[in-house]
Every structure is written in C-alpha cells, then in structure tokens.
Amino acid sequence: MLLLPTIMEKLNQIKEIISSTLKNLYEATENRDDQEDLTPHIRTPCASPVHTKISQ
C-alpha cells in the first residue's frame, strides 16, 4: 500500500508528458500549411535492409 502514492505520482507525470506531446502534435499538424513539404528529402532504402549473402 505504501507504493501506491509513488506509482500514482509517476503515472500522473507520464500523463502530463503524453498530454503535452499530443497537444504539440495537433498544433503542428494544424499549422502544416505554413511549413515546407519535406517529402522529397526523406531517405528511403534502395534494397532490403537485411544483409543477404549473394551466392555466385
């Protein structure tokens, strides 16, 4: 029973962090029209990222 207040405190801290992160994400997506589109600058793999041995 003595651990319950400590656990609740940590959970409330995590809840605040998640709430503020979600708020920032929603604000960023709402203001997306003002930002530059970075889609052409995103790197994509040209092949399988898993190393495979080529038999000759």
DRENDO-1510 file (C-alpha; in Angstrom, 1 decimal, always signed):
<recs>
REC; n; res; u; v; w
REC; 1; MET; +0.0; +0.0; +0.0 .
REC; 2; LEU; +2.9; +2.4; +0.6 .
REC; 3; LEU; +3.9; +2.2; -3.1 .
REC; 4; LEU; +0.6; +3.3; -4.4 .
REC; 5; PRO; +1.1; +7.1; -4.0 .
REC; 6; THR; +4.5; +6.8; -5.6 .
REC; 7; ILE; +3.1; +4.9; -8.6 .
REC; 8; MET; +0.2; +7.4; -8.9 .
REC; 9; GLU; +2.7; +10.3; -8.9 .
REC; 10; LYS; +4.7; +8.7; -11.7 .
REC; 11; LEU; +1.6; +7.9; -13.7 .
REC; 12; ASN; +0.4; +11.5; -13.4 .
REC; 13; GLN; +3.8; +12.7; -14.6 .
REC; 14; ILE; +3.6; +10.4; -17.6 .
REC; 15; LYS; +0.1; +11.5; -18.3 .
REC; 16; GLU; +1.2; +15.2; -18.4 .
REC; 17; ILE; +4.1; +14.4; -20.7 .
REC; 18; ILE; +1.8; +12.5; -23.1 .
REC; 19; SER; -0.9; +15.2; -23.0 .
REC; 20; SER; +1.7; +17.9; -23.8 .
REC; 21; THR; +3.2; +15.8; -26.6 .
REC; 22; LEU; -0.3; +15.2; -28.1 .
REC; 23; LYS; -1.1; +18.9; -27.9 .
REC; 24; ASN; +2.2; +19.8; -29.7 .
REC; 25; LEU; +1.5; +17.2; -32.4 .
REC; 26; TYR; -2.0; +18.5; -33.0 .
REC; 27; GLU; -0.7; +22.1; -33.2 .
REC; 28; ALA; +2.0; +21.1; -35.6 .
REC; 29; THR; -0.4; +19.3; -37.9 .
REC; 30; GLU; -2.9; +22.2; -37.9 .
REC; 31; ASN; -0.2; +24.6; -38.9 .
REC; 32; ARG; +1.1; +22.3; -41.6 .
REC; 33; ASP; +0.1; +24.6; -44.5 .
REC; 34; ASP; +2.7; +27.2; -43.4 .
REC; 35; GLN; +5.5; +24.7; -43.4 .
REC; 36; GLU; +7.7; +23.5; -46.3 .
REC; 37; ASP; +7.0; +20.0; -47.6 .
REC; 38; LEU; +10.0; +17.8; -46.8 .
REC; 39; THR; +8.7; +14.7; -48.6 .
REC; 40; PRO; +11.4; +14.8; -51.4 .
REC; 41; HIS; +14.1; +14.9; -48.7 .
REC; 42; ILE; +13.1; +11.7; -46.9 .
REC; 43; ARG; +15.5; +8.9; -47.4 .
REC; 44; THR; +14.1; +5.5; -48.5 .
REC; 45; PRO; +16.1; +2.3; -48.7 .
REC; 46; CYS; +17.0; +1.2; -52.2 .
REC; 47; ALA; +17.1; -2.5; -51.3 .
REC; 48; SER; +16.4; -4.9; -48.4 .
REC; 49; PRO; +17.9; -3.5; -45.2 .
REC; 50; VAL; +18.7; -7.1; -44.2 .
REC; 51; HIS; +22.1; -8.3; -45.2 .
REC; 52; THR; +21.9; -11.2; -47.6 .
REC; 53; LYS; +24.7; -13.3; -48.9 .
REC; 54; ILE; +24.8; -13.5; -52.7 .
REC; 55; SER; +25.8; -16.9; -54.0 .
REC; 56; GLN; +27.9; -17.0; -57.1 .
</recs>
